Amino acid sequence: MSIETDIKQKKFRSSYQRLVINLVYTSNWLVYKQLDVFREYDLTLQQYNVLRILRGQKSNPIKVSDIADRMLDKNSNTSRLVDKLLLKGLAERKSCPSDRRAVDVVITEAGLDILKKIDPVEEEWENSLNSITPEEADQISALLDKLRKSE
């Protein structure tokens, strides 16, 4: 398969146009595949991202603004995402001792438990990408990093 076949387009204006369209198409493909995984756990991709950030804190509280800085989707409304996780019992608020106006967030045991369930499913899904070698995956990542620095 090729991008030309997948979107039924025979020709592109340039290699760069083909690249952009291929990146957008592949990005959407990856998102839809992950949505299938998270749907079973009643999570969105953005909520999963917040939970992973919280788990990475190793039970240390983190401000909502710091979570927003680390989000993969920079257009996410992080406060709303945290509120949804609070309602689901997957995160909890802690008062910030150094700034009474700020709110810290930590992951709950229920949040850790749901990530433990998702981890093997996510790992299996990532392993399904083995149509490329680990070296090719590293090369693609390096090229994407290079591309983003060119802006």
C-alpha positions, 0 to 999 in steps of 0.5 A: 500500500502507498499513500496514493493507493490509500487516498486514491490520489495519483499525483502530488504537487511535490515530494513535500506535499506528499510528505505532509499528506502522508504524515497527516493520514498516518497520524490520524490512522495511529490515533484511530487505532489507539482510540479503539484501545482506550474506548474499552477503558472509557478513556480518551487519548488525552485522558490517557496522556494525563494519566501517564504524566501523573504516573510518571510523577511517582505520586508527586503532585503536579500543577495542572499548568505543568501537565498542560506543558507536557501534553502531546495534544497542545490544544487540550483543555487540561483543566477539563481533562483533569476534572473528568479524571477526578470524576472517574476517581482516577486522579485527585486534587491536592492543595499546593503548599507553596501557592494556595491559588494553584492546584496539584494533581496526583494519580489514584490507585484506581488510575494506576490500576487502569494503566496496569490493565492498558500497558500490556494492550498498548505494548502489544499494539506497539509491537504490531508496528513491527513492519519496520525495524527498531532502527527504522523507527529510530530513523523516522523519529530522528527525521520527525524531530529534525522536521519540527526544528525546521519551523 
